Amino acid sequence: MTTQFRILALIKLHLDVDIDEPFGLDTNLFTDYGADSLDLVEVTLMLEDEFRVDIADEDLPALHEVTPRKFVDLVERLEKSNV
C-alpha cells in the first residue's frame, strides 16, 4: 500500500467516512467533513503510530488548511529525513 492510500484510509476511518464515498487528496477536513482541532490531534497521533514518525506541532497545517495531501507530503518528508 502506498503512503497516500494508507493516509486516506486512516483519515476516513477516523472521520467515519464511508469507504466508497469519494474522498480526495484536496478534501478539506474541516469545511467538508466538520473535523475540529481534536480530530487533527487524533489523526496526527494515528499517523505517528502508523508511520513511526514524530510530527511536531509547528509542522502541522493550519486548521482551515488541513487536507490529506498536506499529511501525505508531511509524512513522506519525515520518512525521508529518518532514512
Secondary structure, 3 states (H helix, E strand, C coil): CCHHHHHHHHHHHHHCCCCCCCCCCCCCCCCCCCCCHHHHHHHHHHHHHHHCCCCCHHHCCCHHHCCHHHHHHHHHHHHHHCC
